[in-house]
């Protein structure tokens, strides 16, 4: 498997054949991409600051409990915590959901767990 840590250092190597999971995502309209971050230089979830995370990744009580439990049990760093939130926001976007829900967090946490095992 081509782990995130390994891919980060590769610039001109095509490792698509090494990924175990491939999926297509639906196209979005340009307006949908720019409206969320209107007036900023941000164009994707990856570049969200702490302020944007609070605004666009607001969690319900169940989501907060889950993230607190996982953060404490896995000893996540602040960087890992924010990465999970950004991935959960992206998963919610792919599902067309305005809110980041517990199931989006759960899926993002699973991806982070896989990254920790292979990276």
C-alpha positions in Angstrom: 0.0 0.0 0.0 1.2 3.5 -0.8 1.0 5.3 2.5 0.4 9.0 3.0 3.9 9.4 4.6 5.6 7.8 1.6 3.6 9.7 -1.0 4.4 13.1 0.6 8.0 12.8 -0.5 7.3 11.6 -4.0 6.7 14.3 -6.6 7.0 12.6 -10.0 6.2 9.0 -9.3 2.8 7.6 -10.2 1.7 5.2 -7.5 -2.0 5.1 -8.4 -1.7 1.3 -9.0 -0.5 0.9 -5.4 -3.7 2.2 -3.8 -6.2 -0.4 -2.5 -9.2 1.8 -2.8 -10.3 3.9 -5.8 -13.5 5.8 -6.1 -15.0 8.4 -8.2 -16.5 11.5 -6.7 -19.3 13.6 -8.3 -18.4 16.9 -10.0 -19.3 20.1 -8.2 -20.2 23.5 -9.5 -17.6 26.2 -9.2 -19.9 28.3 -7.1 -20.2 25.6 -4.5 -16.4 25.5 -4.1 -16.0 29.3 -3.7 -19.0 30.2 -1.6 -17.8 28.5 1.6 -14.6 30.4 1.7 -15.8 33.6 -0.1 -13.5 36.5 0.7 -10.5 34.3 1.6 -7.7 32.8 -0.2 -8.8 29.3 0.8 -10.2 27.1 -1.9 -10.4 23.7 -0.2 -11.0 22.1 3.2 -7.3 21.2 3.5 -6.4 24.9 4.0 -8.9 25.7 6.7 -7.5 27.6 9.7 -8.7 27.0 13.3 -11.3 29.8 12.8 -12.7 28.1 9.7 -12.7 24.7 11.4 -14.9 26.1 14.2 -17.2 27.7 11.7 -17.5 24.8 9.1 -16.9 21.7 11.2 -19.2 22.4 14.1 -20.0 19.1 15.9 -23.0 17.9 17.8 -22.7 16.5 21.3 -22.2 12.9 20.0 -19.5 14.1 17.6 -17.7 16.0 20.4 -17.8 13.0 22.7 -16.4 10.7 20.0 -13.6 13.1 19.1 -12.7 13.7 22.8 -12.6 9.9 23.5 -10.5 9.1 20.4 -8.1 12.1 21.0 -7.5 10.9 24.6 -7.2 7.2 23.8 -5.0 7.6 20.8 -3.0 10.5 22.2 -3.6 12.5 19.0 -1.6 15.7 18.4 -3.3 19.0 17.6 -2.3 18.4 14.0 -3.9 15.0 13.9 -7.1 16.4 15.5 -7.4 19.1 12.9 -6.7 16.6 10.1 -9.5 14.4 11.3 -11.9 17.4 11.3 -10.9 18.4 7.8 -11.3 14.9 6.4 -14.7 14.5 8.2 -15.7 17.8 6.6 -14.7 16.5 3.2 -16.6 13.2 3.8 -19.7 15.2 4.7 -19.3 17.3 1.5 -19.0 14.2 -0.6 -22.3 12.9 0.9 -23.9 16.3 0.3 -24.4 16.9 4.0 -24.1 20.5 5.3 -23.2 19.3 8.8 -20.3 17.1 10.0 -22.0 14.2 11.8 -20.8 11.4 14.0 -20.6 8.9 11.0 -18.3 11.4 9.1 -16.0 11.6 12.1 -16.0 7.9 12.5 -14.9 7.4 8.9 -12.2 10.1 9.2 -10.9 8.5 12.3 -10.7 5.1 10.6 -8.6 6.6 7.8 -6.3 8.2 10.4 -6.0 4.8 12.2 -5.0 3.2 8.9 -2.4 6.0 8.3 -0.9 5.4 11.8 -0.5 1.7 11.0 1.2 2.1 7.7 3.0 5.4 8.0 
